Each structure stands twice: as structure tokens, then as C-alpha cells.
Amino acid sequence: MQTYDIAIIGSGSAGTMAALRAVLNNDTCLLFSGTPQDKKRSRALWVKKVENMPAHFNYRRGIEDPNSEVLKWISESDFRQKLTHLKNIGVTKLEKKSDVFEIQDSKGAIHHARYVILCTGVMDVQPLIQQKIEPIFPYANAQAIDYCLRCDGHHIKGKVTAVIGHENSAAWVAIMLHERYGSPIHLCLHGEEAKIEAETQELLDLYGISVKAEAITNIFGDEKAGLLEAFEFSNGERLEVQMGFVSLGMIVYSDLAKTLGAELDERGFVKANATGLTSIEGFYVAGDVMAGVKKQIYTAWDTAVNAADAINQKLRAERRAKKLSAFRNLNAPKV
Ligand SMILES: Cc1cc2nc3c(=O)[nH]c(=O)nc-3n(C[C@H](O)[C@H](O)[C@H](O)COP(=O)(O)OP(=O)(O)OC[C@H]3O[C@@H](n4cnc5c(N)ncnc54)[C@H](O)[C@@H]3O)c2cc1C
């Protein structure tokens, strides 16, 4: 059985960039894209218009479309033998056996790799409207309800906006949106107990950000056009809004790292050094699943390149040492 230089788990922004860098470094690479279920619960699939970085404005699907182009290019390039791409296949088990990782895929097959880069990402927690997540989707798909301040905060310019969340971080999203764009903002606790610090509450008061305590029970608007009009609360109150922002935290897909024994932070993100190396030798992370980095496409790219290059440096050092040793044996004086 072949032992690949690198196995990459996940092919969103980080995984695709890791695969590109690995093959351009001339290392053999096994890429798992994830099962349809893995893809459905990843952020990559849901990202539409990307407006906060160059060269992405014309894509309909700002992550999936450029990633498909990259993988197609590799499959037609001089480096095509370097990449084995397992489409629609996920990883279910990861173990380290001496200096090789044993990887079990979603079809039960076993693979081996010297190094692993985990790029499984995160997902934003969705608000339940009358116990269902579906009511939010038509508006989220049309980006009338957004999740990422740095990616999509600018959509609220000139629009009455409701931020859904009850933690201090949600209150800060409301404050930052108001400070940046001057739009009228409401903070919807959605029936949860507020966990807002006194200083943060003072800023909400300063900016006239109203706090709605009741649960949202209905969303009104034109679902087909994705135009948001109002939220209705459990007390019957109706709030006219044109934009929504969800700030309920993230689900981190770090289970494989956890079972391997890698160190996680208190929120479940995988701790790593600047090259993406975790507490387990040979096991790297890149993209959203990594602790302490911006949750953005360009950060996913940068962390992926750091990991692939660090691994290549180790592989080259090993190969160099072997060649040097053989060279020295060959040239050793005969006695
Ligand atoms: C609505 C929305 C809009 C956004 N807009 C922007 C924007 O405009 N600009 C920007 O810079 N960022 C944006 N982001 C953030 C961006 O989506 C993420 O930062 C980026 O996708 C992170 O890349 P990643 O590779 O870490 O994770 P993802 O891109 O989410 O990819 C995760 C991958 O892991 C795979 N996977 C998961 N589990 C397994 C498994 N067990 N085995 C194998 N594969 C697995 C999935 O199939 C998927 O391929 C947005 C996010 C959201 C939610």
C-alpha cells in the first residue's frame, strides 16, 4: 500500500490550497473532500458572493467555484500524478501508528500518510425558529441574513438590522455594525438570558440599540426574492427589519483531532504553532478549525501554505539526510 507524503482532510478553502501547495512542492498528496453530508454542514458550500477580497467578485459560489478550477487545473497539469483526490469521501477515523498516520475513510478503506493536515472547518450555529432551522434559509441564501461581520458586515449599510444572539460577543457585533455603518440596530436575545457585561450594555444604550428579549416566532418577507421585512416575537410584537445578522457561535469540526489526542482550546479549536503543527508530531491544522486565526478565506489559504511548506521542509530534510548518508558511504575511503 502506498504511503502518501501528506493526507489532507477537507477540501474547502484551506484543504484546496493545501493540496495546491503540496503538489507544487512535488509531494504526494491524498485529498479527502468529505461525504455529501460533510460538505452540507461545511461553510464552503454556503458561501455565495465574496466581496471582501480581490478576484472573487464574479463567482456565483465564492469558495466552491474557484476550488473546482484549482482541482481541475491540477488534474490536467504536470503534477497530476502527485494528487489522489477522493471526491465525496470523508475521514471517519485517524490514528498515529509509529511515524505513519492510519486513516479510515467513510467507505471503510484504510490509507497511510506520513503527515496530515486537518482542514475540516466550522459551522455557524443557526437560530431555531419554532424549533426549526428552515425558516432562516431563504433569507440566509439571499444574504439578507448574514453570519460573518468581516465578510458581509457592509451589507447592512442604510438598512435596519437585527442581530440575533445573547452573549457579549453578539452585543459587540451590534455595536461594531452601528459604529461602522451607522444603521439602526436591534439586538434579539431570541428568548435566551442576556450575558452582556455592564460596559457593553452602556454602549448599547449610547447607540440606541434596543434589546428584544422574546423569542422570534416568525420571519416575514418575500422568500423567493430573499427580501426580509420583519420578525415577529412570542409576545406578538412585530419588528420591521431589512437585514439580519446571526451571532450564536460556531460548531467546530475538531473531533478527529480530539480522538488523536491533540490539544484543543476551550471553544474546541485546535491549538497549533505558527506553521500549523499541533501537539501531535506530524499532525497539522489549517483554516477555520485552527485556534487563534481569523475565520476567512485568505487566512485559510495562508495557514494551509504554512503547513504544506513546513511539511515539505521536513520531507526534504529526511530525503537530503538519506542521500547524504548514501553519498558519504559511497565516497568513504576504502580500508
Ligand atoms: C455565509 C458565509 C459567508 C462567508 N463569506 C466570506 C467572505 O466573503 N470572505 C471570506 O474571506 N470568508 C467568508 N466566509 C468564511 C469562509 O467560508 C471560511 O473562512 C472558509 O470557508 C474556511 O475554510 P476551511 O477550509 O477552514 O473550511 P470550509 O471551507 O468550511 O471547508 C471544510 C471542508 O471540510 C470537509 N470536511 C468536514 N468534515 C470532514 C471529514 N470528516 N472528512 C473529510 N472532509 C471533511 C468539508 O466537506 C469541506 O470540504 C464566510 C462564511 C460564511 C458562513
The ligand as a Gaussian input file, in Angstrom:
#p B3LYP/6-31G(d) Opt

LIG

0 1
 C      -22.268000      32.704000       4.955000
 C      -20.768000      32.848000       4.991000
 C      -20.174000      33.781000       4.174000
 C      -18.791000      33.915000       4.179000
 N      -18.226000      34.847000       3.348000
 C      -16.885000      35.000000       3.341000
 C      -16.292000      36.028000       2.538000
 O      -16.994000      36.753000       1.829000
 N      -14.945000      36.145000       2.586000
 C      -14.147000      35.340000       3.379000
 O      -12.922000      35.509000       3.377000
 N      -14.691000      34.376000       4.155000
 C      -16.033000      34.190000       4.160000
 N      -16.602000      33.249000       4.983000
 C      -15.711000      32.414000       5.808000
 C      -15.178000      31.251000       4.967000
 O      -16.268000      30.496000       4.499000
 C      -14.278000      30.365000       5.815000
 O      -13.299000      31.139000       6.474000
 C      -13.581000      29.315000       4.957000
 O      -14.535000      28.539000       4.260000
 C      -12.713000      28.421000       5.845000
 O      -12.160000      27.397000       5.076000
 P      -11.910000      25.952000       5.695000
 O      -11.238000      25.184000       4.617000
 O      -11.303000      26.049000       7.016000
 O      -13.388000      25.343000       5.930000
 P      -14.505000      25.038000       4.843000
 O      -14.303000      25.901000       3.656000
 O      -15.799000      25.113000       5.561000
 O      -14.235000      23.535000       4.371000
 C      -14.377000      22.440000       5.235000
 C      -14.173000      21.176000       4.418000
 O      -14.023000      20.084000       5.293000
 C      -14.730000      18.960000       4.763000
 N      -14.954000      18.019000       5.856000
 C      -15.571000      18.213000       7.043000
 N      -15.512000      17.094000       7.780000
 C      -14.818000      16.183000       7.066000
 C      -14.398000      14.838000       7.286000
 N      -14.659000      14.190000       8.421000
 N      -13.690000      14.207000       6.310000
 C      -13.370000      14.844000       5.161000
 N      -13.738000      16.108000       4.892000
 C      -14.455000      16.777000       5.834000
 C      -15.964000      19.573000       4.134000
 O      -16.555000      18.713000       3.186000
 C      -15.330000      20.827000       3.485000
 O      -14.772000      20.455000       2.219000
 C      -17.986000      33.089000       5.025000
 C      -18.605000      32.142000       5.853000
 C      -19.991000      32.029000       5.854000
 C      -20.643000      31.010000       6.737000

